[in-house]
């Protein structure tokens, strides 16, 4: 069989949505040959106790992340825009998760 060594397989980031959760949360990384294999491996590794209802796998190379050293430059400008924060609104209980 002509399978590349594990270290040559691309790295995939795994996100799982739990039964109680509304959003997917990053739970780890794994190496896999392709997306289908990454999805199956993620299911086996990260949802062994049936705690998930949805899995996303994303190639690590496709993720662009900010540098923590640039946080001031990225996030400080939003601090003076208090109208963006929902502190001025009352949300009715009927709305639920928000």
C-alpha positions as CSV (number, residue, x, y, z in Angstrom):
1,X,0.0,0.0,0.0
2,X,1.3,3.4,-0.9
3,X,0.0,5.5,2.0
4,X,2.1,8.5,3.1
5,X,3.5,8.4,6.6
6,X,1.3,9.9,9.3
7,X,3.6,12.9,9.7
8,X,3.2,13.7,6.0
9,X,-0.6,13.8,6.2
10,X,-2.1,17.3,6.5
11,X,-3.2,18.6,10.0
12,X,-6.9,19.1,10.5
13,X,-8.6,21.1,13.3
14,X,-11.7,19.5,14.8
15,X,-14.7,21.3,16.1
16,X,-17.6,19.5,17.8
17,X,-21.1,20.8,18.7
18,X,-22.3,19.1,21.9
19,X,-25.9,18.0,22.6
20,X,-26.3,21.0,24.9
21,X,-24.3,23.5,22.9
22,X,-25.4,25.9,20.2
23,X,-21.9,26.4,18.7
24,X,-19.1,24.2,17.6
25,X,-16.1,24.3,19.9
26,X,-12.5,23.5,19.0
27,X,-11.6,20.2,20.7
28,X,-8.3,19.3,19.0
29,X,-6.3,18.4,16.0
30,X,-5.4,15.3,14.0
31,X,-3.5,14.2,10.9
32,X,-5.5,12.6,8.1
33,X,-5.1,11.9,4.4
34,X,-8.3,13.7,3.4
35,X,-11.5,15.3,4.7
36,X,-13.5,12.1,4.8
37,X,-10.8,10.3,6.8
38,X,-10.4,13.3,9.1
39,X,-14.2,13.3,9.8
40,X,-14.2,9.6,10.6
41,X,-11.1,9.9,12.8
42,X,-12.6,12.9,14.6
43,X,-15.8,11.0,15.3
44,X,-13.7,8.1,16.8
45,X,-11.4,10.3,18.8
46,X,-13.5,13.2,20.0
47,X,-17.0,11.8,20.3
48,X,-16.4,8.4,21.8
49,X,-19.1,8.9,24.4
50,X,-21.7,10.2,21.9
51,X,-21.4,13.7,23.3
52,X,-21.5,15.4,19.9
53,X,-24.3,16.0,17.3
54,X,-22.1,17.7,14.7
55,X,-18.4,17.7,13.7
56,X,-16.5,20.1,11.5
57,X,-13.0,19.3,10.3
58,X,-11.0,22.1,8.7
59,X,-7.5,21.9,7.2
60,X,-5.2,23.8,9.6
61,X,-3.5,25.4,6.6
62,X,-6.9,27.1,5.7
63,X,-7.1,28.9,9.0
64,X,-5.7,32.4,9.2
65,X,-5.2,33.6,12.8
66,X,-4.3,36.9,14.3
67,X,-1.1,37.3,16.2
68,X,-1.7,37.7,20.0
69,X,0.9,40.5,20.0
70,X,-1.4,42.5,17.7
71,X,-4.4,42.4,20.0
72,X,-4.3,46.1,20.8
73,X,-4.2,47.1,17.1
74,X,-7.1,44.7,16.3
75,X,-9.4,45.0,19.3
76,X,-8.8,48.4,21.0
77,X,-10.6,50.4,18.3
78,X,-13.9,48.6,19.1
79,X,-13.7,49.7,22.8
80,X,-14.9,53.2,22.0
81,X,-18.0,52.0,20.1
82,X,-20.1,51.2,23.1
83,X,-23.2,51.1,20.9
84,X,-22.0,47.8,19.6
85,X,-22.5,46.2,23.0
86,X,-26.0,45.0,23.9
87,X,-25.9,46.5,27.3
88,X,-28.6,49.1,26.4
89,X,-31.2,46.6,25.5
90,X,-33.5,44.4,27.6
91,X,-34.0,41.0,26.1
92,X,-37.3,39.3,26.8
93,X,-37.1,35.8,28.4
94,X,-39.0,34.3,25.4
95,X,-36.1,35.0,23.2
96,X,-34.1,32.2,24.9
97,X,-30.4,31.8,24.0
98,X,-28.8,35.0,23.0
